[in-house]
């Protein structure tokens, strides 16, 4: 009779252990998936913020080149009006 109790008790313990281990495995799987998704979101956020920084830098550089071209054009127009070329302009000290 005691052998039956040991057998059934061991079988029940094994069954509970399998349920517990499967639950732990599912929990770990869920945590890994959540971590993976969180990492993906952070990565996408970083990627898009770097993309926005790049776009803003390109616009800034383009606007500075437009400003520089306008200044050169104004200087050229002023030189044409005054008759002074850049080569003959005296150095300012």
PDB file of N, CA, C and O in Angstrom:
ATOM      1  N   UNK A   1       0.820  -1.202   0.000  1.00  0.00           N
ATOM      2  CA  UNK A   1       0.000   0.000   0.000  1.00  0.00           C
ATOM      3  C   UNK A   1       0.859   1.259   0.000  1.00  0.00           C
ATOM      4  O   UNK A   1       0.520   2.237  -0.666  1.00  0.00           O
ATOM      5  N   UNK A   2       1.958   1.246   0.733  1.00  0.00           N
ATOM      6  CA  UNK A   2       2.795   2.438   0.757  1.00  0.00           C
ATOM      7  C   UNK A   2       3.468   2.663  -0.593  1.00  0.00           C
ATOM      8  O   UNK A   2       3.766   3.802  -0.953  1.00  0.00           O
ATOM      9  N   UNK A   3       3.710   1.590  -1.343  1.00  0.00           N
ATOM     10  CA  UNK A   3       4.306   1.743  -2.670  1.00  0.00           C
ATOM     11  C   UNK A   3       3.335   2.453  -3.605  1.00  0.00           C
ATOM     12  O   UNK A   3       3.752   3.222  -4.471  1.00  0.00           O
ATOM     13  N   UNK A   4       2.036   2.195  -3.430  1.00  0.00           N
ATOM     14  CA  UNK A   4       1.047   2.882  -4.260  1.00  0.00           C
ATOM     15  C   UNK A   4       1.046   4.384  -3.977  1.00  0.00           C
ATOM     16  O   UNK A   4       0.970   5.195  -4.901  1.00  0.00           O
ATOM     17  N   UNK A   5       1.129   4.749  -2.703  1.00  0.00           N
ATOM     18  CA  UNK A   5       1.152   6.160  -2.344  1.00  0.00           C
ATOM     19  C   UNK A   5       2.401   6.840  -2.908  1.00  0.00           C
ATOM     20  O   UNK A   5       2.335   7.967  -3.400  1.00  0.00           O
ATOM     21  N   UNK A   6       3.510   6.161  -2.832  1.00  0.00           N
ATOM     22  CA  UNK A   6       4.751   6.733  -3.374  1.00  0.00           C
ATOM     23  C   UNK A   6       4.618   6.903  -4.891  1.00  0.00           C
ATOM     24  O   UNK A   6       5.013   7.927  -5.446  1.00  0.00           O
ATOM     25  N   UNK A   7       4.058   5.888  -5.549  1.00  0.00           N
ATOM     26  CA  UNK A   7       3.890   5.952  -7.005  1.00  0.00           C
ATOM     27  C   UNK A   7       2.966   7.090  -7.409  1.00  0.00           C
ATOM     28  O   UNK A   7       3.313   7.921  -8.248  1.00  0.00           O
ATOM     29  N   UNK A   8       1.751   7.117  -6.785  1.00  0.00           N
ATOM     30  CA  UNK A   8       0.784   8.148  -7.158  1.00  0.00           C
ATOM     31  C   UNK A   8       1.234   9.538  -6.705  1.00  0.00           C
ATOM     32  O   UNK A   8       0.995  10.531  -7.392  1.00  0.00           O
ATOM     33  N   UNK A   9       1.869   9.596  -5.573  1.00  0.00           N
ATOM     34  CA  UNK A   9       2.407  10.887  -5.109  1.00  0.00           C
ATOM     35  C   UNK A   9       3.507  11.389  -6.038  1.00  0.00           C
ATOM     36  O   UNK A   9       3.562  12.572  -6.370  1.00  0.00           O
ATOM     37  N   UNK A  10       4.376  10.478  -6.449  1.00  0.00           N
ATOM     38  CA  UNK A  10       5.435  10.867  -7.395  1.00  0.00           C
ATOM     39  C   UNK A  10       4.866  11.286  -8.739  1.00  0.00           C
ATOM     40  O   UNK A  10       5.336  12.245  -9.351  1.00  0.00           O
ATOM     41  N   UNK A  11       3.844  10.556  -9.197  1.00  0.00           N
ATOM     42  CA  UNK A  11       3.203  10.904 -10.467  1.00  0.00           C
ATOM     43  C   UNK A  11       2.521  12.271 -10.382  1.00  0.00           C
ATOM     44  O   UNK A  11       2.611  13.078 -11.307  1.00  0.00           O
ATOM     45  N   UNK A  12       1.835  12.522  -9.259  1.00  0.00           N
ATOM     46  CA  UNK A  12       1.183  13.827  -9.074  1.00  0.00           C
ATOM     47  C   UNK A  12       2.229  14.941  -8.993  1.00  0.00           C
ATOM     48  O   UNK A  12       2.046  16.017  -9.563  1.00  0.00           O
ATOM     49  N   UNK A  13       3.331  14.671  -8.276  1.00  0.00           N
ATOM     50  CA  UNK A  13       4.395  15.675  -8.180  1.00  0.00           C
ATOM     51  C   UNK A  13       5.009  15.953  -9.556  1.00  0.00           C
ATOM     52  O   UNK A  13       5.297  17.103  -9.889  1.00  0.00           O
ATOM     53  N   UNK A  14       5.206  14.904 -10.348  1.00  0.00           N
ATOM     54  CA  UNK A  14       5.744  15.078 -11.696  1.00  0.00           C
ATOM     55  C   UNK A  14       4.779  15.882 -12.563  1.00  0.00           C
ATOM     56  O   UNK A  14       5.195  16.748 -13.332  1.00  0.00           O
ATOM     57  N   UNK A  15       3.483  15.584 -12.432  1.00  0.00           N
ATOM     58  CA  UNK A  15       2.469  16.310 -13.186  1.00  0.00           C
ATOM     59  C   UNK A  15       2.459  17.791 -12.803  1.00  0.00           C
ATOM     60  O   UNK A  15       2.419  18.660 -13.674  1.00  0.00           O
ATOM     61  N   UNK A  16       2.495  18.078 -11.490  1.00  0.00           N
ATOM     62  CA  UNK A  16       2.527  19.470 -11.025  1.00  0.00           C
ATOM     63  C   UNK A  16       3.807  20.171 -11.468  1.00  0.00           C
ATOM     64  O   UNK A  16       3.790  21.350 -11.822  1.00  0.00           O
ATOM     65  N   UNK A  17       4.913  19.435 -11.444  1.00  0.00           N
ATOM     66  CA  UNK A  17       6.190  20.008 -11.875  1.00  0.00           C
ATOM     67  C   UNK A  17       6.149  20.362 -13.360  1.00  0.00           C
ATOM     68  O   UNK A  17       6.647  21.410 -13.772  1.00  0.00           O
ATOM     69  N   UNK A  18       5.545  19.468 -14.167  1.00  0.00           N
ATOM     70  CA  UNK A  18       5.421  19.760 -15.596  1.00  0.00           C
ATOM     71  C   UNK A  18       4.561  20.996 -15.841  1.00  0.00           C
ATOM     72  O   UNK A  18       4.882  21.833 -16.684  1.00  0.00           O
ATOM     73  N   UNK A  19       3.461  21.097 -15.088  1.00  0.00           N
ATOM     74  CA  UNK A  19       2.596  22.275 -15.217  1.00  0.00           C
ATOM     75  C   UNK A  19       3.361  23.525 -14.803  1.00  0.00           C
ATOM     76  O   UNK A  19       3.284  24.556 -15.472  1.00  0.00           O
ATOM     77  N   UNK A  20       4.102  23.433 -13.695  1.00  0.00           N
ATOM     78  CA  UNK A  20       4.853  24.574 -13.185  1.00  0.00           C
ATOM     79  C   UNK A  20       5.958  24.969 -14.166  1.00  0.00           C
ATOM     80  O   UNK A  20       6.152  26.153 -14.442  1.00  0.00           O
ATOM     81  N   UNK A  21       6.683  23.975 -14.694  1.00  0.00           N
ATOM     82  CA  UNK A  21       7.772  24.265 -15.636  1.00  0.00           C
ATOM     83  C   UNK A  21       7.210  24.840 -16.927  1.00  0.00           C
ATOM     84  O   UNK A  21       7.777  25.773 -17.496  1.00  0.00           O
ATOM     85  N   UNK A  22       6.084  24.279 -17.394  1.00  0.00           N
ATOM     86  CA  UNK A  22       5.463  24.821 -18.607  1.00  0.00           C
ATOM     87  C   UNK A  22       5.012  26.253 -18.368  1.00  0.00           C
ATOM     88  O   UNK A  22       5.149  27.105 -19.246  1.00  0.00           O
ATOM     89  N   UNK A  23       4.478  26.520 -17.189  1.00  0.00           N
ATOM     90  CA  UNK A  23       4.085  27.884 -16.848  1.00  0.00           C
ATOM     91  C   UNK A  23       5.287  28.809 -16.802  1.00  0.00           C
ATOM     92  O   UNK A  23       5.232  29.944 -17.275  1.00  0.00           O
ATOM     93  N   UNK A  24       6.382  28.309 -16.222  1.00  0.00           N
ATOM     94  CA  UNK A  24       7.597  29.124 -16.185  1.00  0.00           C
ATOM     95  C   UNK A  24       8.124  29.377 -17.594  1.00  0.00           C
ATOM     96  O   UNK A  24       8.565  30.479 -17.919  1.00  0.00           O
ATOM     97  N   UNK A  25       8.069  28.331 -18.426  1.00  0.00           N
ATOM     98  CA  UNK A  25       8.537  28.489 -19.801  1.00  0.00           C
ATOM     99  C   UNK A  25       7.689  29.510 -20.549  1.00  0.00           C
ATOM    100  O   UNK A  25       8.211  30.345 -21.287  1.00  0.00           O
ATOM    101  N   UNK A  26       6.378  29.436 -20.351  1.00  0.00           N
ATOM    102  CA  UNK A  26       5.497  30.409 -20.998  1.00  0.00           C
ATOM    103  C   UNK A  26       5.764  31.818 -20.484  1.00  0.00           C
ATOM    104  O   UNK A  26       5.760  32.780 -21.253  1.00  0.00           O
ATOM    105  N   UNK A  27       5.996  31.932 -19.182  1.00  0.00           N
ATOM    106  CA  UNK A  27       6.292  33.238 -18.599  1.00  0.00           C
ATOM    107  C   UNK A  27       7.595  33.792 -19.159  1.00  0.00           C
ATOM    108  O   UNK A  27       7.670  34.965 -19.524  1.00  0.00           O
ATOM    109  N   UNK A  28       8.623  32.946 -19.226  1.00  0.00           N
ATOM    110  CA  UNK A  28       9.898  33.396 -19.783  1.00  0.00           C
ATOM    111  C   UNK A  28       9.755  33.765 -21.257  1.00  0.00           C
ATOM    112  O   UNK A  28      10.333  34.752 -21.713  1.00  0.00           O
ATOM    113  N   UNK A  29       8.990  32.976 -21.995  1.00  0.00           N
ATOM    114  CA  UNK A  29       8.759  33.287 -23.406  1.00  0.00           C
ATOM    115  C   UNK A  29       8.061  34.628 -23.551  1.00  0.00           C
ATOM    116  O   UNK A  29       8.413  35.431 -24.416  1.00  0.00           O
ATOM    117  N   UNK A  30       7.070  34.867 -22.701  1.00  0.00           N
ATOM    118  CA  UNK A  30       6.352  36.129 -22.747  1.00  0.00           C
ATOM    119  C   UNK A  30       7.283  37.297 -22.416  1.00  0.00           C
ATOM    120  O   UNK A  30       7.231  38.338 -23.070  1.00  0.00           O
ATOM    121  N   UNK A  31       8.131  37.125 -21.403  1.00  0.00           N
ATOM    122  CA  UNK A  31       9.065  38.188 -21.035  1.00  0.00           C
ATOM    123  C   UNK A  31      10.074  38.454 -22.148  1.00  0.00           C
ATOM    124  O   UNK A  31      10.404  39.606 -22.431  1.00  0.00           O
ATOM    125  N   UNK A  32      10.562  37.391 -22.775  1.00  0.00           N
ATOM    126  CA  UNK A  32      11.518  37.565 -23.875  1.00  0.00           C
ATOM    127  C   UNK A  32      10.854  38.286 -25.040  1.00  0.00           C
ATOM    128  O   UNK A  32      11.450  39.180 -25.642  1.00  0.00           O
ATOM    129  N   UNK A  33       9.624  37.900 -25.357  1.00  0.00           N
ATOM    130  CA  UNK A  33       8.915  38.579 -26.451  1.00  0.00           C
ATOM    131  C   UNK A  33       8.655  40.039 -26.124  1.00  0.00           C
ATOM    132  O   UNK A  33       8.798  40.908 -26.983  1.00  0.00           O
ATOM    133  N   UNK A  34       8.273  40.307 -24.880  1.00  0.00           N
ATOM    134  CA  UNK A  34       8.032  41.695 -24.480  1.00  0.00           C
ATOM    135  C   UNK A  34       9.327  42.498 -24.567  1.00  0.00           C
ATOM    136  O   UNK A  34       9.328  43.636 -25.038  1.00  0.00           O
ATOM    137  N   UNK A  35      10.425  41.905 -24.113  1.00  0.00           N
ATOM    138  CA  UNK A  35      11.718  42.586 -24.214  1.00  0.00           C
ATOM    139  C   UNK A  35      12.118  42.825 -25.653  1.00  0.00           C
ATOM    140  O   UNK A  35      12.654  43.880 -25.992  1.00  0.00           O
ATOM    141  N   UNK A  36      11.857  41.839 -26.501  1.00  0.00           N
ATOM    142  CA  UNK A  36      12.175  41.974 -27.925  1.00  0.00           C
ATOM    143  C   UNK A  36      11.375  43.107 -28.550  1.00  0.00           C
ATOM    144  O   UNK A  36      11.920  43.919 -29.297  1.00  0.00           O
ATOM    145  N   UNK A  37      10.074  43.161 -28.243  1.00  0.00           N
ATOM    146  CA  UNK A  37       9.230  44.219 -28.802  1.00  0.00           C
ATOM    147  C   UNK A  37       9.651  45.585 -28.275  1.00  0.00           C
ATOM    148  O   UNK A  37       9.679  46.564 -29.021  1.00  0.00           O
ATOM    149  N   UNK A  38       9.978  45.646 -26.988  1.00  0.00           N
ATOM    150  CA  UNK A  38      10.437  46.913 -26.421  1.00  0.00           C
ATOM    151  C   UNK A  38      11.733  47.351 -27.089  1.00  0.00           C
ATOM    152  O   UNK A  38      11.901  48.527 -27.412  1.00  0.00           O
ATOM    153  N   UNK A  39      12.642  46.417 -27.294  1.00  0.00           N
ATOM    154  CA  UNK A  39      13.890  46.736 -27.990  1.00  0.00           C
ATOM    155  C   UNK A  39      13.643  47.202 -29.412  1.00  0.00           C
ATOM    156  O   UNK A  39      14.296  48.129 -29.891  1.00  0.00           O
ATOM    157  N   UNK A  40      12.692  46.555 -30.090  1.00  0.00           N
ATOM    158  CA  UNK A  40      12.340  46.978 -31.449  1.00  0.00           C
ATOM    159  C   UNK A  40      11.787  48.396 -31.454  1.00  0.00           C
ATOM    160  O   UNK A  40      12.139  49.206 -32.313  1.00  0.00           O
ATOM    161  N   UNK A  41      10.922  48.690 -30.494  1.00  0.00           N
ATOM    162  CA  UNK A  41      10.345  50.033 -30.435  1.00  0.00           C
ATOM    163  C   UNK A  41      11.410  51.082 -30.158  1.00  0.00           C
ATOM    164  O   UNK A  41      11.417  52.147 -30.776  1.00  0.00           O
ATOM    165  N   UNK A  42      12.310  50.781 -29.231  1.00  0.00           N
ATOM    166  CA  UNK A  42      13.384  51.725 -28.924  1.00  0.00           C
ATOM    167  C   UNK A  42      14.288  51.906 -30.142  1.00  0.00           C
ATOM    168  O   UNK A  42      14.712  53.020 -30.451  1.00  0.00           O
ATOM    169  N   UNK A  43      14.575  50.805 -30.828  1.00  0.00           N
ATOM    170  CA  UNK A  43      15.394  50.895 -32.035  1.00  0.00           C
ATOM    171  C   UNK A  43      14.731  51.723 -33.121  1.00  0.00           C
ATOM    172  O   UNK A  43      15.381  52.548 -33.763  1.00  0.00           O
ATOM    173  N   UNK A  44      13.437  51.507 -33.330  1.00  0.00           N
ATOM    174  CA  UNK A  44      12.714  52.296 -34.331  1.00  0.00           C
ATOM    175  C   UNK A  44      12.673  53.771 -33.953  1.00  0.00           C
ATOM    176  O   UNK A  44      12.806  54.647 -34.806  1.00  0.00           O
ATOM    177  N   UNK A  45      12.485  54.033 -32.654  1.00  0.00           N
ATOM    178  CA  UNK A  45      12.471  55.412 -32.191  1.00  0.00           C
ATOM    179  C   UNK A  45      13.817  56.083 -32.456  1.00  0.00           C
ATOM    180  O   UNK A  45      13.873  57.212 -32.944  1.00  0.00           O
ATOM    181  N   UNK A  46      14.899  55.378 -32.131  1.00  0.00           N
ATOM    182  CA  UNK A  46      16.234  55.931 -32.357  1.00  0.00           C
ATOM    183  C   UNK A  46      16.485  56.136 -33.849  1.00  0.00           C
ATOM    184  O   UNK A  46      17.047  57.154 -34.253  1.00  0.00           O
ATOM    185  N   UNK A  47      16.071  55.176 -34.662  1.00  0.00           N
ATOM    186  CA  UNK A  47      16.276  55.283 -36.112  1.00  0.00           C
ATOM    187  C   UNK A  47      15.550  56.501 -36.675  1.00  0.00           C
ATOM    188  O   UNK A  47      16.126  57.274 -37.441  1.00  0.00           O
ATOM    189  N   UNK A  48      14.287  56.666 -36.294  1.00  0.00           N
ATOM    190  CA  UNK A  48      13.519  57.780 -36.844  1.00  0.00           C
ATOM    191  C   UNK A  48      13.996  59.116 -36.292  1.00  0.00           C
ATOM    192  O   UNK A  48      13.967  60.119 -37.006  1.00  0.00           O
ATOM    193  N   UNK A  49      14.437  59.153 -35.030  1.00  0.00           N
ATOM    194  CA  UNK A  49      14.951  60.421 -34.510  1.00  0.00           C
ATOM    195  C   UNK A  49      16.255  60.790 -35.214  1.00  0.00           C
ATOM    196  O   UNK A  49      16.487  61.964 -35.503  1.00  0.00           O
ATOM    197  N   UNK A  50      17.116  59.797 -35.496  1.00  0.00           N
ATOM    198  CA  UNK A  50      18.335  60.092 -36.253  1.00  0.00           C
ATOM    199  C   UNK A  50      18.003  60.535 -37.675  1.00  0.00           C
ATOM    200  O   UNK A  50      18.674  61.399 -38.238  1.00  0.00           O
ATOM    201  N   UNK A  51      16.973  59.941 -38.241  1.00  0.00           N
ATOM    202  CA  UNK A  51      16.540  60.334 -39.579  1.00  0.00           C
ATOM    203  C   UNK A  51      16.052  61.784 -39.572  1.00  0.00           C
ATOM    204  O   UNK A  51      16.360  62.549 -40.486  1.00  0.00           O
ATOM    205  N   UNK A  52      15.293  62.159 -38.543  1.00  0.00           N
ATOM    206  CA  UNK A  52      14.819  63.539 -38.436  1.00  0.00           C
ATOM    207  C   UNK A  52      15.973  64.505 -38.227  1.00  0.00           C
ATOM    208  O   UNK A  52      15.971  65.603 -38.784  1.00  0.00           O
ATOM    209  N   UNK A  53      16.965  64.105 -37.425  1.00  0.00           N
ATOM    210  CA  UNK A  53      18.140  64.954 -37.214  1.00  0.00           C
ATOM    211  C   UNK A  53      18.873  65.151 -38.535  1.00  0.00           C
ATOM    212  O   UNK A  53      19.307  66.259 -38.849  1.00  0.00           O
ATOM    213  N   UNK A  54      19.012  64.080 -39.308  1.00  0.00           N
ATOM    214  CA  UNK A  54      19.682  64.174 -40.609  1.00  0.00           C
ATOM    215  C   UNK A  54      18.927  65.121 -41.533  1.00  0.00           C
ATOM    216  O   UNK A  54      19.536  65.955 -42.204  1.00  0.00           O
ATOM    217  N   UNK A  55      17.609  64.994 -41.571  1.00  0.00           N
ATOM    218  CA  UNK A  55      16.800  65.862 -42.435  1.00  0.00           C
ATOM    219  C   UNK A  55      16.945  67.318 -42.011  1.00  0.00           C
ATOM    220  O   UNK A  55      17.082  68.201 -42.859  1.00  0.00           O
ATOM    221  N   UNK A  56      16.914  67.575 -40.703  1.00  0.00           N
ATOM    222  CA  UNK A  56      17.042  68.959 -40.243  1.00  0.00           C
ATOM    223  C   UNK A  56      18.436  69.505 -40.540  1.00  0.00           C
ATOM    224  O   UNK A  56      18.578  70.684 -40.867  1.00  0.00           O
ATOM    225  N   UNK A  57      19.472  68.660 -40.432  1.00  0.00           N
ATOM    226  CA  UNK A  57      20.818  69.118 -40.785  1.00  0.00           C
ATOM    227  C   UNK A  57      20.920  69.437 -42.273  1.00  0.00           C
ATOM    228  O   UNK A  57      21.549  70.423 -42.657  1.00  0.00           O
ATOM    229  N   UNK A  58      20.311  68.619 -43.097  1.00  0.00           N
ATOM    230  CA  UNK A  58      20.337  68.881 -44.543  1.00  0.00           C
ATOM    231  C   UNK A  58      19.642  70.201 -44.847  1.00  0.00           C
ATOM    232  O   UNK A  58      20.153  70.999 -45.632  1.00  0.00           O
ATOM    233  N   UNK A  59      18.484  70.441 -44.236  1.00  0.00           N
ATOM    234  CA  UNK A  59      17.790  71.704 -44.468  1.00  0.00           C
ATOM    235  C   UNK A  59      18.603  72.885 -43.960  1.00  0.00           C
ATOM    236  O   UNK A  59      18.628  73.937 -44.599  1.00  0.00           O
ATOM    237  N   UNK A  60      19.272  72.727 -42.814  1.00  0.00           N
ATOM    238  CA  UNK A  60      20.091  73.808 -42.278  1.00  0.00           C
ATOM    239  C   UNK A  60      21.244  74.118 -43.216  1.00  0.00           C
ATOM    240  O   UNK A  60      21.511  75.285 -43.505  1.00  0.00           O
ATOM    241  N   UNK A  61      21.927  73.090 -43.693  1.00  0.00           N
ATOM    242  CA  UNK A  61      23.053  73.298 -44.605  1.00  0.00           C
ATOM    243  C   UNK A  61      22.573  73.937 -45.903  1.00  0.00           C
ATOM    244  O   UNK A  61      23.227  74.834 -46.435  1.00  0.00           O
ATOM    245  N   UNK A  62      21.436  73.478 -46.412  1.00  0.00           N
ATOM    246  CA  UNK A  62      20.900  74.068 -47.639  1.00  0.00           C
ATOM    247  C   UNK A  62      20.524  75.526 -47.432  1.00  0.00           C
ATOM    248  O   UNK A  62      20.767  76.360 -48.305  1.00  0.00           O
ATOM    249  N   UNK A  63      19.931  75.841 -46.279  1.00  0.00           N
ATOM    250  CA  UNK A  63      19.549  77.234 -46.043  1.00  0.00           C
ATOM    251  C   UNK A  63      20.788  78.109 -45.896  1.00  0.00           C
ATOM    252  O   UNK A  63      20.782  79.255 -46.344  1.00  0.00           O
ATOM    253  N   UNK A  64      21.866  77.586 -45.270  1.00  0.00           N
ATOM    254  CA  UNK A  64      23.097  78.367 -45.172  1.00  0.00           C
ATOM    255  C   UNK A  64      23.714  78.588 -46.550  1.00  0.00           C
ATOM    256  O   UNK A  64      24.253  79.660 -46.825  1.00  0.00           O
ATOM    257  N   UNK A  65      23.639  77.582 -47.413  1.00  0.00           N
ATOM    258  CA  UNK A  65      24.193  77.765 -48.759  1.00  0.00           C
ATOM    259  C   UNK A  65      23.353  78.761 -49.549  1.00  0.00           C
ATOM    260  O   UNK A  65      23.894  79.522 -50.352  1.00  0.00           O
ATOM    261  N   UNK A  66      22.037  78.769 -49.335  1.00  0.00           N
ATOM    262  CA  UNK A  66      21.177  79.753 -50.002  1.00  0.00           C
ATOM    263  C   UNK A  66      21.515  81.152 -49.504  1.00  0.00           C
ATOM    264  O   UNK A  66      21.605  82.090 -50.295  1.00  0.00           O
ATOM    265  N   UNK A  67      21.703  81.294 -48.189  1.00  0.00           N
ATOM    266  CA  UNK A  67      22.064  82.597 -47.625  1.00  0.00           C
ATOM    267  C   UNK A  67      23.405  83.057 -48.181  1.00  0.00           C
ATOM    268  O   UNK A  67      23.570  84.230 -48.515  1.00  0.00           O
ATOM    269  N   UNK A  68      24.368  82.134 -48.282  1.00  0.00           N
ATOM    270  CA  UNK A  68      25.696  82.481 -48.795  1.00  0.00           C
ATOM    271  C   UNK A  68      25.608  82.897 -50.268  1.00  0.00           C
ATOM    272  O   UNK A  68      26.238  83.873 -50.675  1.00  0.00           O
ATOM    273  N   UNK A  69      24.830  82.159 -51.062  1.00  0.00           N
ATOM    274  CA  UNK A  69      24.665  82.517 -52.473  1.00  0.00           C
ATOM    275  C   UNK A  69      24.001  83.884 -52.622  1.00  0.00           C
ATOM    276  O   UNK A  69      24.382  84.672 -53.487  1.00  0.00           O
ATOM    277  N   UNK A  70      23.002  84.164 -51.774  1.00  0.00           N
ATOM    278  CA  UNK A  70      22.352  85.475 -51.832  1.00  0.00           C
ATOM    279  C   UNK A  70      23.334  86.583 -51.481  1.00  0.00           C
ATOM    280  O   UNK A  70      23.338  87.639 -52.113  1.00  0.00           O
ATOM    281  N   UNK A  71      24.166  86.341 -50.473  1.00  0.00           N
ATOM    282  CA  UNK A  71      25.161  87.344 -50.089  1.00  0.00           C
ATOM    283  C   UNK A  71      26.172  87.557 -51.213  1.00  0.00           C
ATOM    284  O   UNK A  71      26.547  88.694 -51.499  1.00  0.00           O
ATOM    285  N   UNK A  72      26.614  86.477 -51.849  1.00  0.00           N
ATOM    286  CA  UNK A  72      27.546  86.619 -52.970  1.00  0.00           C
ATOM    287  C   UNK A  72      26.893  87.355 -54.134  1.00  0.00           C
ATOM    288  O   UNK A  72      27.536  88.165 -54.800  1.00  0.00           O
ATOM    289  N   UNK A  73      25.622  87.075 -54.377  1.00  0.00           N
ATOM    290  CA  UNK A  73      24.911  87.763 -55.457  1.00  0.00           C
ATOM    291  C   UNK A  73      24.778  89.248 -55.157  1.00  0.00           C
ATOM    292  O   UNK A  73      24.969  90.082 -56.042  1.00  0.00           O
ATOM    293  N   UNK A  74      24.449  89.586 -53.901  1.00  0.00           N
ATOM    294  CA  UNK A  74      24.342  91.000 -53.516  1.00  0.00           C
ATOM    295  C   UNK A  74      25.686  91.697 -53.647  1.00  0.00           C
ATOM    296  O   UNK A  74      25.761  92.835 -54.111  1.00  0.00           O
ATOM    297  N   UNK A  75      26.767  91.000 -53.230  1.00  0.00           N
ATOM    298  CA  UNK A  75      28.101  91.589 -53.370  1.00  0.00           C
ATOM    299  C   UNK A  75      28.445  91.815 -54.837  1.00  0.00           C
ATOM    300  O   UNK A  75      29.019  92.843 -55.197  1.00  0.00           O
ATOM    301  N   UNK A  76      28.091  90.849 -55.681  1.00  0.00           N
ATOM    302  CA  UNK A  76      28.374  90.988 -57.112  1.00  0.00           C
ATOM    303  C   UNK A  76      27.577  92.143 -57.704  1.00  0.00           C
ATOM    304  O   UNK A  76      28.097  92.898 -58.526  1.00  0.00           O
ATOM    305  N   UNK A  77      26.306  92.289 -57.290  1.00  0.00           N
ATOM    306  CA  UNK A  77      25.494  93.402 -57.787  1.00  0.00           C
ATOM    307  C   UNK A  77      26.069  94.729 -57.320  1.00  0.00           C
ATOM    308  O   UNK A  77      26.105  95.700 -58.077  1.00  0.00           O
ATOM    309  N   UNK A  78      26.522  94.768 -56.066  1.00  0.00           N
ATOM    310  CA  UNK A  78      27.105  95.993 -55.539  1.00  0.00           C
ATOM    311  C   UNK A  78      28.405  96.322 -56.273  1.00  0.00           C
ATOM    312  O   UNK A  78      28.683  97.486 -56.561  1.00  0.00           O
ATOM    313  N   UNK A  79      29.202  95.288 -56.575  1.00  0.00           N
ATOM    314  CA  UNK A  79      30.452  95.508 -57.298  1.00  0.00           C
ATOM    315  C   UNK A  79      30.191  96.007 -58.712  1.00  0.00           C
ATOM    316  O   UNK A  79      30.937  96.838 -59.230  1.00  0.00           O
ATOM    317  N   UNK A  80      29.131  95.499 -59.335  1.00  0.00           N
ATOM    318  CA  UNK A  80      28.783  95.961 -60.679  1.00  0.00           C
ATOM    319  C   UNK A  80      28.352  97.421 -60.627  1.00  0.00           C
ATOM    320  O   UNK A  80      28.716  98.208 -61.502  1.00  0.00           O
ATOM    321  N   UNK A  81      27.576  97.790 -59.603  1.00  0.00           N
ATOM    322  CA  UNK A  81      27.116  99.175 -59.481  1.00  0.00           C
ATOM    323  C   UNK A  81      28.271 100.124 -59.205  1.00  0.00           C
ATOM    324  O   UNK A  81      28.323 101.218 -59.766  1.00  0.00           O
ATOM    325  N   UNK A  82      29.199  99.712 -58.343  1.00  0.00           N
ATOM    326  CA  UNK A  82      30.315 100.596 -57.981  1.00  0.00           C
ATOM    327  C   UNK A  82      31.474 100.470 -58.948  1.00  0.00           C
ATOM    328  O   UNK A  82      32.341 101.343 -58.976  1.00  0.00           O
ATOM    329  N   UNK A  83      31.517  99.408 -59.742  1.00  0.00           N
ATOM    330  CA  UNK A  83      32.597  99.225 -60.693  1.00  0.00           C
ATOM    331  C   UNK A  83      33.857  98.650 -60.074  1.00  0.00           C
ATOM    332  O   UNK A  83      34.922  98.714 -60.688  1.00  0.00           O
ATOM    333  N   UNK A  84      33.770  98.096 -58.888  1.00  0.00           N
ATOM    334  CA  UNK A  84      34.932  97.521 -58.210  1.00  0.00           C
ATOM    335  C   UNK A  84      34.818  96.008 -58.288  1.00  0.00           C
ATOM    336  O   UNK A  84      33.800  95.431 -57.907  1.00  0.00           O
ATOM    337  N   UNK A  85      35.872  95.371 -58.787  1.00  0.00           N
ATOM    338  CA  UNK A  85      35.849  93.914 -58.825  1.00  0.00           C
ATOM    339  C   UNK A  85      36.439  93.361 -57.539  1.00  0.00           C
ATOM    340  O   UNK A  85      37.066  94.086 -56.767  1.00  0.00           O
ATOM    341  N   UNK A  86      36.237  92.107 -57.324  1.00  0.00           N
ATOM    342  CA  UNK A  86      36.755  91.493 -56.097  1.00  0.00           C
ATOM    343  C   UNK A  86      38.272  91.480 -56.088  1.00  0.00           C
ATOM    344  O   UNK A  86      38.893  91.596 -55.031  1.00  0.00           O
ATOM    345  N   UNK A  87      38.871  91.341 -57.263  1.00  0.00           N
ATOM    346  CA  UNK A  87      40.328  91.259 -57.321  1.00  0.00           C
ATOM    347  C   UNK A  87      40.973  92.595 -56.975  1.00  0.00           C
ATOM    348  O   UNK A  87      42.041  92.627 -56.363  1.00  0.00           O
ATOM    349  N   UNK A  88      40.336  93.695 -57.361  1.00  0.00           N
ATOM    350  CA  UNK A  88      40.927  95.018 -57.125  1.00  0.00           C
ATOM    351  C   UNK A  88      40.467  95.647 -55.822  1.00  0.00           C
ATOM    352  O   UNK A  88      40.919  96.736 -55.471  1.00  0.00           O
ATOM    353  N   UNK A  89      39.593  94.993 -55.113  1.00  0.00           N
ATOM    354  CA  UNK A  89      39.093  95.535 -53.859  1.00  0.00           C
ATOM    355  C   UNK A  89      40.237  95.575 -52.849  1.00  0.00           C
ATOM    356  O   UNK A  89      40.927  94.570 -52.674  1.00  0.00           O
ATOM    357  N   UNK A  90      40.453  96.688 -52.190  1.00  0.00           N
ATOM    358  CA  UNK A  90      41.555  96.748 -51.210  1.00  0.00           C
ATOM    359  C   UNK A  90      41.242  95.882 -49.991  1.00  0.00           C
ATOM    360  O   UNK A  90      40.085  95.691 -49.617  1.00  0.00           O
ATOM    361  N   UNK A  91      42.298  95.371 -49.392  1.00  0.00           N
ATOM    362  CA  UNK A  91      42.130  94.554 -48.193  1.00  0.00           C
ATOM    363  C   UNK A  91      41.725  95.432 -47.020  1.00  0.00           C
ATOM    364  O   UNK A  91      42.250  96.532 -46.846  1.00  0.00           O
ATOM    365  N   UNK A  92      40.808  94.952 -46.234  1.00  0.00           N
ATOM    366  CA  UNK A  92      40.393  95.689 -45.032  1.00  0.00           C
ATOM    367  C   UNK A  92      41.220  95.208 -43.865  1.00  0.00           C
ATOM    368  O   UNK A  92      41.378  94.006 -43.654  1.00  0.00           O
ATOM    369  N   UNK A  93      41.742  96.142 -43.114  1.00  0.00           N
ATOM    370  CA  UNK A  93      42.560  95.755 -41.956  1.00  0.00           C
ATOM    371  C   UNK A  93      41.926  96.230 -40.687  1.00  0.00           C
ATOM    372  O   UNK A  93      42.465  96.001 -39.604  1.00  0.00           O
TER     373      UNK A  93
END
